[in-house]
Amino acid sequence: MKKLKRSVNNRMISGICGGIGEYAEIDPTIIRILWVIGAFISFGAAVLIYIILIFIIPPDDGIIDI
């Protein structure tokens, strides 16, 4: 079962977009571009959501679940 975690490998700031990209099996760059567009459209609300997600989504510890 897949779990949403902050990425350790695809990290720019905290790994949120990389983790979402890995979870959805798409390129994290697409997620980053959509996030920046969303930040401009929502007048910064996406930035606040990003900060909240840093505390909600746990980091990837590198342990493989069997």
All heavy atoms as TSV, in Angstrom:
chain	resi	resn	atom	element	x	y	z
A	1	MET	N	N	0.838	-1.178	0.000
A	1	MET	CA	C	0.000	0.000	0.000
A	1	MET	C	C	0.885	1.244	0.000
A	1	MET	O	O	1.806	1.366	0.806
A	1	MET	CB	C	-0.888	-0.025	1.245
A	1	MET	CG	C	-1.796	1.132	1.361
A	1	MET	SD	S	-2.865	0.911	2.789
A	1	MET	CE	C	-4.232	1.854	2.273
A	2	LYS	N	N	0.611	2.174	-0.913
A	2	LYS	CA	C	1.395	3.404	-1.012
A	2	LYS	C	C	0.952	4.404	0.041
A	2	LYS	O	O	-0.217	4.501	0.366
A	2	LYS	CB	C	1.231	4.031	-2.398
A	2	LYS	CG	C	1.814	3.215	-3.489
A	2	LYS	CD	C	1.814	3.846	-4.846
A	2	LYS	CE	C	0.865	4.944	-5.127
A	2	LYS	NZ	N	0.894	5.462	-6.477
A	3	LYS	N	N	1.926	5.120	0.581
A	3	LYS	CA	C	1.640	6.165	1.555
A	3	LYS	C	C	2.268	7.463	1.066
A	3	LYS	O	O	3.355	7.457	0.489
A	3	LYS	CB	C	2.214	5.801	2.913
A	3	LYS	CG	C	1.563	4.596	3.539
A	3	LYS	CD	C	2.144	4.319	4.905
A	3	LYS	CE	C	1.486	3.095	5.509
A	3	LYS	NZ	N	2.040	2.787	6.824
A	4	LEU	N	N	1.581	8.562	1.308
A	4	LEU	CA	C	2.091	9.875	0.933
A	4	LEU	C	C	3.122	10.312	1.954
A	4	LEU	O	O	2.832	10.405	3.150
A	4	LEU	CB	C	0.948	10.885	0.850
A	4	LEU	CG	C	1.324	12.305	0.461
A	4	LEU	CD1	C	1.975	12.326	-0.917
A	4	LEU	CD2	C	0.103	13.190	0.479
A	5	LYS	N	N	4.343	10.541	1.486
A	5	LYS	CA	C	5.433	10.970	2.355
A	5	LYS	C	C	6.223	12.051	1.645
A	5	LYS	O	O	6.229	12.128	0.430
A	5	LYS	CB	C	6.367	9.799	2.659
A	5	LYS	CG	C	5.669	8.640	3.333
A	5	LYS	CD	C	6.456	8.195	4.486
A	5	LYS	CE	C	5.686	7.075	5.165
A	5	LYS	NZ	N	6.237	6.754	6.409
A	6	ARG	N	N	6.918	12.889	2.420
A	6	ARG	CA	C	7.802	13.883	1.824
A	6	ARG	C	C	9.021	13.170	1.244
A	6	ARG	O	O	9.615	12.315	1.884
A	6	ARG	CB	C	8.256	14.898	2.870
A	6	ARG	CG	C	7.145	15.840	3.258
A	6	ARG	CD	C	7.625	16.959	4.138
A	6	ARG	NE	N	7.833	16.449	5.488
A	6	ARG	CZ	C	8.804	16.861	6.293
A	6	ARG	NH1	N	9.655	17.764	5.902
A	6	ARG	NH2	N	8.923	16.356	7.501
A	7	SER	N	N	9.387	13.539	0.041
A	7	SER	CA	C	10.476	12.871	-0.658
A	7	SER	C	C	11.834	13.291	-0.112
A	7	SER	O	O	12.048	14.447	0.244
A	7	SER	CB	C	10.404	13.180	-2.151
A	7	SER	OG	O	11.478	12.584	-2.823
A	8	VAL	N	N	12.735	12.340	-0.091
A	8	VAL	CA	C	14.117	12.631	0.278
A	8	VAL	C	C	14.944	12.851	-0.984
A	8	VAL	O	O	15.838	13.681	-1.017
A	8	VAL	CB	C	14.698	11.463	1.114
A	8	VAL	CG1	C	16.157	11.696	1.424
A	8	VAL	CG2	C	13.904	11.291	2.386
A	9	ASN	N	N	14.605	12.140	-2.064
A	9	ASN	CA	C	15.364	12.213	-3.307
A	9	ASN	C	C	14.946	13.378	-4.191
A	9	ASN	O	O	15.794	13.997	-4.822
A	9	ASN	CB	C	15.202	10.908	-4.090
A	9	ASN	CG	C	15.706	9.722	-3.319
A	9	ASN	OD1	O	16.664	9.830	-2.562
A	9	ASN	ND2	N	15.059	8.592	-3.473
A	10	ASN	N	N	13.660	13.667	-4.290
A	10	ASN	CA	C	13.146	14.734	-5.155
A	10	ASN	C	C	12.788	15.951	-4.326
A	10	ASN	O	O	11.661	16.403	-4.293
A	10	ASN	CB	C	11.906	14.244	-5.924
A	10	ASN	CG	C	12.245	13.193	-6.922
A	10	ASN	OD1	O	13.265	13.289	-7.589
A	10	ASN	ND2	N	11.414	12.180	-7.035
A	11	ARG	N	N	13.762	16.512	-3.673
A	11	ARG	CA	C	13.527	17.598	-2.729
A	11	ARG	C	C	14.097	18.904	-3.283
A	11	ARG	O	O	15.224	18.959	-3.731
A	11	ARG	CB	C	14.218	17.250	-1.421
A	11	ARG	CG	C	14.194	18.316	-0.387
A	11	ARG	CD	C	14.839	17.816	0.860
A	11	ARG	NE	N	13.846	16.947	1.489
A	11	ARG	CZ	C	13.774	16.747	2.777
A	11	ARG	NH1	N	14.652	17.276	3.577
A	11	ARG	NH2	N	12.847	15.982	3.278
A	12	MET	N	N	13.284	19.957	-3.249
A	12	MET	CA	C	13.765	21.307	-3.546
A	12	MET	C	C	13.772	22.135	-2.255
A	12	MET	O	O	14.774	22.702	-1.888
A	12	MET	CB	C	12.874	22.001	-4.583
A	12	MET	CG	C	13.029	21.463	-5.956
A	12	MET	SD	S	14.595	21.988	-6.588
A	12	MET	CE	C	14.354	21.666	-8.292
A	13	ILE	N	N	12.623	22.186	-1.595
A	13	ILE	CA	C	12.535	22.911	-0.323
A	13	ILE	C	C	12.357	21.910	0.814
A	13	ILE	O	O	13.225	21.764	1.660
A	13	ILE	CB	C	11.378	23.935	-0.338
A	13	ILE	CG1	C	11.645	24.984	-1.417
A	13	ILE	CG2	C	11.219	24.599	1.023
A	13	ILE	CD1	C	10.531	25.969	-1.611
A	14	SER	N	N	11.225	21.213	0.830
A	14	SER	CA	C	11.000	20.249	1.906
A	14	SER	C	C	10.549	18.885	1.401
A	14	SER	O	O	10.330	17.991	2.198
A	14	SER	CB	C	9.969	20.788	2.897
A	14	SER	OG	O	8.715	20.872	2.265
A	15	GLY	N	N	10.374	18.724	0.103
A	15	GLY	CA	C	10.015	17.423	-0.453
A	15	GLY	C	C	8.530	17.182	-0.627
A	15	GLY	O	O	8.131	16.063	-0.947
A	16	ILE	N	N	7.697	18.207	-0.430
A	16	ILE	CA	C	6.254	18.041	-0.565
A	16	ILE	C	C	5.885	17.701	-2.010
A	16	ILE	O	O	5.198	16.708	-2.270
A	16	ILE	CB	C	5.499	19.305	-0.099
A	16	ILE	CG1	C	5.762	19.585	1.371
A	16	ILE	CG2	C	4.009	19.196	-0.387
A	16	ILE	CD1	C	5.205	18.550	2.309
A	17	CYS	N	N	6.307	18.518	-2.957
A	17	CYS	CA	C	5.959	18.291	-4.366
A	17	CYS	C	C	6.596	17.003	-4.884
A	17	CYS	O	O	5.984	16.284	-5.674
A	17	CYS	CB	C	6.398	19.475	-5.225
A	17	CYS	SG	S	5.500	20.989	-4.866
A	18	GLY	N	N	7.796	16.693	-4.447
A	18	GLY	CA	C	8.436	15.440	-4.834
A	18	GLY	C	C	7.686	14.240	-4.303
A	18	GLY	O	O	7.516	13.234	-4.992
A	19	GLY	N	N	7.204	14.325	-3.079
A	19	GLY	CA	C	6.426	13.239	-2.485
A	19	GLY	C	C	5.090	13.045	-3.174
A	19	GLY	O	O	4.659	11.913	-3.409
A	20	ILE	N	N	4.429	14.151	-3.523
A	20	ILE	CA	C	3.158	14.052	-4.245
A	20	ILE	C	C	3.390	13.456	-5.627
A	20	ILE	O	O	2.615	12.622	-6.090
A	20	ILE	CB	C	2.471	15.433	-4.334
A	20	ILE	CG1	C	2.045	15.885	-2.949
A	20	ILE	CG2	C	1.285	15.394	-5.280
A	20	ILE	CD1	C	1.552	17.324	-2.878
A	21	GLY	N	N	4.473	13.864	-6.282
A	21	GLY	CA	C	4.811	13.314	-7.601
A	21	GLY	C	C	5.110	11.827	-7.544
A	21	GLY	O	O	4.668	11.069	-8.410
A	22	GLU	N	N	5.852	11.402	-6.538
A	22	GLU	CA	C	6.145	9.977	-6.384
A	22	GLU	C	C	4.875	9.185	-6.068
A	22	GLU	O	O	4.687	8.083	-6.567
A	22	GLU	CB	C	7.178	9.764	-5.274
A	22	GLU	CG	C	8.557	10.238	-5.635
A	22	GLU	CD	C	9.533	10.152	-4.473
A	22	GLU	OE1	O	9.128	9.741	-3.363
A	22	GLU	OE2	O	10.704	10.528	-4.676
A	23	TYR	N	N	4.002	9.761	-5.255
A	23	TYR	CA	C	2.755	9.087	-4.887
A	23	TYR	C	C	1.843	8.926	-6.109
A	23	TYR	O	O	1.239	7.873	-6.302
A	23	TYR	CB	C	2.043	9.885	-3.797
A	23	TYR	CG	C	0.755	9.257	-3.315
A	23	TYR	CD1	C	0.784	8.196	-2.419
A	23	TYR	CD2	C	-0.476	9.720	-3.757
A	23	TYR	CE1	C	-0.386	7.614	-1.971
A	23	TYR	CE2	C	-1.653	9.146	-3.316
A	23	TYR	CZ	C	-1.603	8.092	-2.427
A	23	TYR	OH	O	-2.769	7.515	-1.998
A	24	ALA	N	N	1.755	9.986	-6.924
A	24	ALA	CA	C	0.886	9.955	-8.101
A	24	ALA	C	C	1.580	9.370	-9.326
A	24	ALA	O	O	0.956	9.245	-10.383
A	24	ALA	CB	C	0.403	11.367	-8.421
A	25	GLU	N	N	2.860	9.029	-9.185
A	25	GLU	CA	C	3.671	8.459	-10.258
A	25	GLU	C	C	3.738	9.367	-11.481
A	25	GLU	O	O	3.614	8.930	-12.623
A	25	GLU	CB	C	3.169	7.070	-10.642
A	25	GLU	CG	C	3.292	6.063	-9.513
A	25	GLU	CD	C	2.786	4.686	-9.880
A	25	GLU	OE1	O	2.341	4.482	-11.023
A	25	GLU	OE2	O	2.835	3.812	-9.004
A	26	ILE	N	N	3.942	10.676	-11.219
A	26	ILE	CA	C	4.188	11.640	-12.287
A	26	ILE	C	C	5.418	12.451	-11.926
A	26	ILE	O	O	5.907	12.403	-10.782
A	26	ILE	CB	C	2.977	12.561	-12.538
A	26	ILE	CG1	C	2.617	13.347	-11.290
A	26	ILE	CG2	C	1.782	11.791	-13.023
A	26	ILE	CD1	C	1.525	14.372	-11.527
A	27	ASP	N	N	5.926	13.201	-12.893
A	27	ASP	CA	C	7.136	13.985	-12.693
A	27	ASP	C	C	6.894	15.082	-11.649
A	27	ASP	O	O	5.946	15.863	-11.775
A	27	ASP	CB	C	7.553	14.604	-14.030
A	27	ASP	CG	C	8.895	15.279	-13.978
A	27	ASP	OD1	O	9.634	15.082	-12.994
A	27	ASP	OD2	O	9.232	15.996	-14.942
A	28	PRO	N	N	7.720	15.163	-10.614
A	28	PRO	CA	C	7.533	16.191	-9.583
A	28	PRO	C	C	7.643	17.613	-10.123
A	28	PRO	O	O	7.094	18.537	-9.534
A	28	PRO	CB	C	8.646	15.913	-8.575
A	28	PRO	CG	C	9.015	14.498	-8.783
A	28	PRO	CD	C	8.771	14.210	-10.233
A	29	THR	N	N	8.320	17.793	-11.250
A	29	THR	CA	C	8.425	19.122	-11.843
A	29	THR	C	C	7.056	19.644	-12.254
A	29	THR	O	O	6.771	20.844	-12.105
A	29	THR	CB	C	9.367	19.091	-13.060
A	29	THR	OG1	O	10.626	18.550	-12.655
A	29	THR	CG2	C	9.579	20.477	-13.628
A	30	ILE	N	N	6.198	18.766	-12.740
A	30	ILE	CA	C	4.837	19.162	-13.113
A	30	ILE	C	C	4.085	19.631	-11.872
A	30	ILE	O	O	3.379	20.644	-11.912
A	30	ILE	CB	C	4.108	17.999	-13.805
A	30	ILE	CG1	C	4.807	17.668	-15.119
A	30	ILE	CG2	C	2.636	18.321	-14.023
A	30	ILE	CD1	C	4.315	16.405	-15.782
A	31	ILE	N	N	4.245	18.922	-10.767
A	31	ILE	CA	C	3.595	19.309	-9.512
A	31	ILE	C	C	4.109	20.671	-9.056
A	31	ILE	O	O	3.335	21.530	-8.627
A	31	ILE	CB	C	3.831	18.259	-8.407
A	31	ILE	CG1	C	3.344	16.873	-8.840
A	31	ILE	CG2	C	3.205	18.679	-7.088
A	31	ILE	CD1	C	1.863	16.773	-9.059
A	32	ARG	N	N	5.414	20.893	-9.177
A	32	ARG	CA	C	5.991	22.176	-8.766
A	32	ARG	C	C	5.452	23.328	-9.606
A	32	ARG	O	O	5.124	24.394	-9.073
A	32	ARG	CB	C	7.517	22.121	-8.877
A	32	ARG	CG	C	8.137	21.228	-7.846
A	32	ARG	CD	C	9.658	21.222	-7.953
A	32	ARG	NE	N	10.184	20.240	-7.027
A	32	ARG	CZ	C	10.728	19.091	-7.375
A	32	ARG	NH1	N	10.863	18.777	-8.660
A	32	ARG	NH2	N	11.162	18.243	-6.466
A	33	ILE	N	N	5.358	23.122	-10.917
A	33	ILE	CA	C	4.835	24.168	-11.799
A	33	ILE	C	C	3.378	24.474	-11.459
A	33	ILE	O	O	2.987	25.642	-11.370
A	33	ILE	CB	C	4.987	23.752	-13.276
A	33	ILE	CG1	C	6.470	23.740	-13.663
A	33	ILE	CG2	C	4.204	24.681	-14.201
A	33	ILE	CD1	C	6.757	23.112	-15.006
A	34	LEU	N	N	2.577	23.422	-11.259
A	34	LEU	CA	C	1.178	23.626	-10.897
A	34	LEU	C	C	1.057	24.339	-9.552
A	34	LEU	O	O	0.159	25.162	-9.347
A	34	LEU	CB	C	0.437	22.287	-10.870
A	34	LEU	CG	C	0.235	21.600	-12.218
A	34	LEU	CD1	C	-0.375	20.219	-12.029
A	34	LEU	CD2	C	-0.627	22.459	-13.128
A	35	TRP	N	N	1.964	24.030	-8.618
A	35	TRP	CA	C	1.926	24.653	-7.298
A	35	TRP	C	C	2.232	26.146	-7.393
A	35	TRP	O	O	1.589	26.969	-6.747
A	35	TRP	CB	C	2.920	23.965	-6.367
A	35	TRP	CG	C	2.531	24.123	-4.936
A	35	TRP	CD1	C	2.789	25.197	-4.138
A	35	TRP	CD2	C	1.777	23.217	-4.150
A	35	TRP	NE1	N	2.259	24.991	-2.898
A	35	TRP	CE2	C	1.625	23.781	-2.880
A	35	TRP	CE3	C	1.237	21.974	-4.398
A	35	TRP	CZ2	C	0.953	23.146	-1.854
A	35	TRP	CZ3	C	0.560	21.342	-3.376
A	35	TRP	CH2	C	0.421	21.924	-2.131
A	36	VAL	N	N	3.204	26.516	-8.230
A	36	VAL	CA	C	3.549	27.931	-8.403
A	36	VAL	C	C	2.396	28.675	-9.075
A	36	VAL	O	O	2.034	29.782	-8.647
A	36	VAL	CB	C	4.851	28.077	-9.220
A	36	VAL	CG1	C	5.084	29.520	-9.631
A	36	VAL	CG2	C	6.036	27.565	-8.415
A	37	ILE	N	N	1.799	28.070	-10.084
A	37	ILE	CA	C	0.639	28.684	-10.736
A	37	ILE	C	C	-0.499	28.846	-9.728
A	37	ILE	O	O	-1.145	29.893	-9.676
A	37	ILE	CB	C	0.195	27.852	-11.957
A	37	ILE	CG1	C	1.256	27.937	-13.065
A	37	ILE	CG2	C	-1.151	28.326	-12.480
A	37	ILE	CD1	C	1.028	26.964	-14.202
A	38	GLY	N	N	-0.725	27.826	-8.930
A	38	GLY	CA	C	-1.758	27.898	-7.902
A	38	GLY	C	C	-1.478	28.973	-6.867
A	38	GLY	O	O	-2.400	29.610	-6.354
A	39	ALA	N	N	-0.203	29.198	-6.563
A	39	ALA	CA	C	0.158	30.238	-5.594
A	39	ALA	C	C	-0.187	31.620	-6.134
A	39	ALA	O	O	-0.661	32.485	-5.390
A	39	ALA	CB	C	1.638	30.152	-5.258
A	40	PHE	N	N	0.023	31.841	-7.435
A	40	PHE	CA	C	-0.324	33.133	-8.018
A	40	PHE	C	C	-1.829	33.304	-8.146
A	40	PHE	O	O	-2.365	34.382	-7.874
A	40	PHE	CB	C	0.338	33.299	-9.393
A	40	PHE	CG	C	1.797	33.643	-9.302
A	40	PHE	CD1	C	2.751	32.732	-9.706
A	40	PHE	CD2	C	2.211	34.865	-8.795
A	40	PHE	CE1	C	4.097	33.037	-9.632
A	40	PHE	CE2	C	3.553	35.179	-8.706
A	40	PHE	CZ	C	4.503	34.267	-9.120
A	41	ILE	N	N	-2.519	32.246	-8.537
A	41	ILE	CA	C	-3.968	32.330	-8.717
A	41	ILE	C	C	-4.683	32.517	-7.380
A	41	ILE	O	O	-5.657	33.249	-7.283
A	41	ILE	CB	C	-4.491	31.077	-9.451
A	41	ILE	CG1	C	-4.000	31.081	-10.897
A	41	ILE	CG2	C	-6.003	30.997	-9.408
A	41	ILE	CD1	C	-4.320	29.817	-11.660
A	42	SER	N	N	-4.191	31.851	-6.345
A	42	SER	CA	C	-4.859	31.906	-5.037
A	42	SER	C	C	-4.335	33.038	-4.147
A	42	SER	O	O	-4.666	33.077	-2.964
A	42	SER	CB	C	-4.676	30.573	-4.318
A	42	SER	OG	O	-3.306	30.390	-3.976
A	43	PHE	N	N	-3.541	33.940	-4.721
A	43	PHE	CA	C	-2.986	35.073	-3.971
A	43	PHE	C	C	-2.209	34.627	-2.742
A	43	PHE	O	O	-2.294	35.235	-1.681
A	43	PHE	CB	C	-4.089	36.069	-3.576
A	43	PHE	CG	C	-4.825	36.639	-4.755
A	43	PHE	CD1	C	-6.113	36.237	-5.027
A	43	PHE	CD2	C	-4.200	37.547	-5.595
A	43	PHE	CE1	C	-6.792	36.750	-6.111
A	43	PHE	CE2	C	-4.871	38.058	-6.687
A	43	PHE	CZ	C	-6.169	37.667	-6.947
A	44	GLY	N	N	-1.467	33.533	-2.857
A	44	GLY	CA	C	-0.593	33.079	-1.781
A	44	GLY	C	C	-1.168	32.014	-0.871
A	44	GLY	O	O	-0.479	31.550	0.032
A	45	ALA	N	N	-2.407	31.632	-1.069
A	45	ALA	CA	C	-2.996	30.602	-0.203
A	45	ALA	C	C	-2.275	29.266	-0.378
A	45	ALA	O	O	-2.163	28.501	0.583
A	45	ALA	CB	C	-4.485	30.437	-0.502
A	46	ALA	N	N	-1.771	28.995	-1.579
A	46	ALA	CA	C	-1.044	27.748	-1.816
A	46	ALA	C	C	0.245	27.701	-1.003
A	46	ALA	O	O	0.685	26.627	-0.592
A	46	ALA	CB	C	-0.746	27.578	-3.304
A	47	VAL	N	N	0.842	28.857	-0.755
A	47	VAL	CA	C	2.051	28.906	0.077
A	47	VAL	C	C	1.710	28.529	1.515
A	47	VAL	O	O	2.444	27.772	2.159
A	47	VAL	CB	C	2.700	30.308	0.007
A	47	VAL	CG1	C	3.890	30.407	0.943
A	47	VAL	CG2	C	3.099	30.649	-1.415
A	48	LEU	N	N	0.600	29.017	2.006
A	48	LEU	CA	C	0.154	28.667	3.359
A	48	LEU	C	C	-0.152	27.173	3.453
A	48	LEU	O	O	0.230	26.513	4.430
A	48	LEU	CB	C	-1.073	29.484	3.744
A	48	LEU	CG	C	-1.653	29.220	5.127
A	48	LEU	CD1	C	-0.644	29.577	6.203
A	48	LEU	CD2	C	-2.932	29.996	5.307
A	49	ILE	N	N	-0.798	26.631	2.443
A	49	ILE	CA	C	-1.092	25.191	2.410
A	49	ILE	C	C	0.200	24.392	2.387
A	49	ILE	O	O	0.319	23.369	3.064
A	49	ILE	CB	C	-1.989	24.857	1.199
A	49	ILE	CG1	C	-3.367	25.474	1.387
A	49	ILE	CG2	C	-2.096	23.352	1.000
A	49	ILE	CD1	C	-4.243	25.418	0.162
A	50	TYR	N	N	1.195	24.855	1.622
A	50	TYR	CA	C	2.490	24.171	1.553
A	50	TYR	C	C	3.138	24.117	2.936
A	50	TYR	O	O	3.646	23.076	3.356
A	50	TYR	CB	C	3.404	24.901	0.565
A	50	TYR	CG	C	4.674	24.158	0.240
A	50	TYR	CD1	C	4.715	23.267	-0.819
A	50	TYR	CD2	C	5.833	24.342	0.990
A	50	TYR	CE1	C	5.874	22.580	-1.118
A	50	TYR	CE2	C	6.987	23.663	0.694
A	50	TYR	CZ	C	7.004	22.780	-0.366
A	50	TYR	OH	O	8.152	22.097	-0.656
A	51	ILE	N	N	3.102	25.227	3.649
A	51	ILE	CA	C	3.695	25.272	4.994
A	51	ILE	C	C	2.965	24.327	5.937
A	51	ILE	O	O	3.594	23.624	6.738
A	51	ILE	CB	C	3.696	26.717	5.521
A	51	ILE	CG1	C	4.650	27.559	4.679
A	51	ILE	CG2	C	4.085	26.772	6.999
A	51	ILE	CD1	C	4.570	29.044	4.925
A	52	ILE	N	N	1.651	24.266	5.839
A	52	ILE	CA	C	0.877	23.342	6.677
A	52	ILE	C	C	1.227	21.897	6.336
A	52	ILE	O	O	1.384	21.055	7.228
A	52	ILE	CB	C	-0.629	23.617	6.518
A	52	ILE	CG1	C	-0.977	24.978	7.124
A	52	ILE	CG2	C	-1.458	22.515	7.155
A	52	ILE	CD1	C	-2.362	25.468	6.795
A	53	LEU	N	N	1.383	21.593	5.040
A	53	LEU	CA	C	1.705	20.226	4.630
A	53	LEU	C	C	3.083	19.786	5.106
A	53	LEU	O	O	3.312	18.589	5.311
A	53	LEU	CB	C	1.613	20.092	3.106
A	53	LEU	CG	C	0.210	20.131	2.520
A	53	LEU	CD1	C	0.270	20.065	0.989
A	53	LEU	CD2	C	-0.635	19.001	3.060
A	54	ILE	N	N	3.991	20.722	5.304
A	54	ILE	CA	C	5.312	20.371	5.839
A	54	ILE	C	C	5.164	19.692	7.198
A	54	ILE	O	O	5.884	18.747	7.516
A	54	ILE	CB	C	6.208	21.625	5.939
A	54	ILE	CG1	C	6.594	22.114	4.548
A	54	ILE	CG2	C	7.462	21.328	6.753
A	54	ILE	CD1	C	7.329	23.434	4.544
A	55	PHE	N	N	4.207	20.161	7.998
A	55	PHE	CA	C	4.016	19.605	9.336
A	55	PHE	C	C	3.091	18.385	9.343
A	55	PHE	O	O	3.153	17.582	10.271
A	55	PHE	CB	C	3.466	20.677	10.275
A	55	PHE	CG	C	4.420	21.820	10.477
A	55	PHE	CD1	C	4.184	23.042	9.874
A	55	PHE	CD2	C	5.561	21.665	11.234
A	55	PHE	CE1	C	5.067	24.096	10.042
A	55	PHE	CE2	C	6.449	22.706	11.411
A	55	PHE	CZ	C	6.209	23.930	10.814
A	56	ILE	N	N	2.240	18.242	8.323
A	56	ILE	CA	C	1.275	17.139	8.290
A	56	ILE	C	C	1.851	15.885	7.643
A	56	ILE	O	O	1.693	14.780	8.171
A	56	ILE	CB	C	-0.014	17.566	7.552
A	56	ILE	CG1	C	-0.729	18.638	8.364
A	56	ILE	CG2	C	-0.922	16.380	7.307
A	56	ILE	CD1	C	-1.944	19.212	7.677
A	57	ILE	N	N	2.524	16.035	6.494
A	57	ILE	CA	C	3.037	14.870	5.759
A	57	ILE	C	C	4.369	14.447	6.365
A	57	ILE	O	O	5.303	15.250	6.436
A	57	ILE	CB	C	3.201	15.191	4.262
A	57	ILE	CG1	C	1.850	15.557	3.650
A	57	ILE	CG2	C	3.815	14.006	3.521
A	57	ILE	CD1	C	1.924	15.995	2.205
A	58	PRO	N	N	4.489	13.204	6.793
A	58	PRO	CA	C	5.739	12.754	7.420
A	58	PRO	C	C	6.849	12.581	6.371
A	58	PRO	O	O	6.575	12.302	5.206
A	58	PRO	CB	C	5.359	11.403	8.040
A	58	PRO	CG	C	4.235	10.917	7.202
A	58	PRO	CD	C	3.478	12.131	6.757
A	59	PRO	N	N	8.102	12.717	6.796
A	59	PRO	CA	C	9.210	12.497	5.859
A	59	PRO	C	C	9.382	11.020	5.541
A	59	PRO	O	O	9.024	10.152	6.347
A	59	PRO	CB	C	10.419	13.047	6.602
A	59	PRO	CG	C	10.058	12.984	8.030
A	59	PRO	CD	C	8.562	13.153	8.096
A	60	ASP	N	N	9.920	10.756	4.373
A	60	ASP	CA	C	10.213	9.385	3.974
A	60	ASP	C	C	11.443	8.941	4.754
A	60	ASP	O	O	12.518	9.552	4.676
A	60	ASP	CB	C	10.471	9.307	2.480
A	60	ASP	CG	C	10.673	7.897	1.976
A	60	ASP	OD1	O	10.368	6.953	2.725
A	60	ASP	OD2	O	11.127	7.729	0.837
A	61	ASP	N	N	11.306	7.867	5.520
A	61	ASP	CA	C	12.418	7.400	6.339
A	61	ASP	C	C	13.313	6.409	5.618
A	61	ASP	O	O	14.323	5.977	6.152
A	61	ASP	CB	C	11.906	6.793	7.650
A	61	ASP	CG	C	10.854	5.730	7.429
A	61	ASP	OD1	O	10.610	5.356	6.267
A	61	ASP	OD2	O	10.259	5.284	8.413
A	62	GLY	N	N	12.947	6.020	4.397
A	62	GLY	CA	C	13.759	5.109	3.617
A	62	GLY	C	C	13.560	3.651	3.941
A	62	GLY	O	O	14.183	2.780	3.348
A	63	ILE	N	N	12.706	3.321	4.897
A	63	ILE	CA	C	12.423	1.929	5.263
A	63	ILE	C	C	11.349	1.388	4.330
A	63	ILE	O	O	10.307	2.010	4.150
A	63	ILE	CB	C	11.977	1.818	6.731
A	63	ILE	CG1	C	13.086	2.311	7.646
A	63	ILE	CG2	C	11.580	0.384	7.053
A	63	ILE	CD1	C	12.676	2.398	9.101
A	64	ILE	N	N	11.588	0.260	3.742
A	64	ILE	CA	C	10.647	-0.357	2.805
A	64	ILE	C	C	9.625	-1.174	3.577
A	64	ILE	O	O	9.989	-2.048	4.359
A	64	ILE	CB	C	11.381	-1.230	1.777
A	64	ILE	CG1	C	12.374	-0.393	0.992
A	64	ILE	CG2	C	10.397	-1.928	0.857
A	64	ILE	CD1	C	13.289	-1.200	0.097
A	65	ASP	N	N	8.342	-0.869	3.372
A	65	ASP	CA	C	7.270	-1.643	4.006
A	65	ASP	C	C	7.034	-2.920	3.200
A	65	ASP	O	O	6.918	-2.880	1.999
A	65	ASP	CB	C	5.967	-0.839	4.056
A	65	ASP	CG	C	6.082	0.363	4.986
A	65	ASP	OD1	O	6.840	0.252	5.962
A	65	ASP	OD2	O	5.408	1.365	4.735
A	66	ILE	N	N	6.967	-4.043	3.887
A	66	ILE	CA	C	6.721	-5.326	3.205
A	66	ILE	C	C	5.314	-5.769	3.487
A	66	ILE	O	O	4.796	-5.704	4.533
A	66	ILE	CB	C	7.736	-6.384	3.666
A	66	ILE	CG1	C	9.119	-5.944	3.297
A	66	ILE	CG2	C	7.396	-7.728	3.061
A	66	ILE	CD1	C	10.219	-6.865	3.745
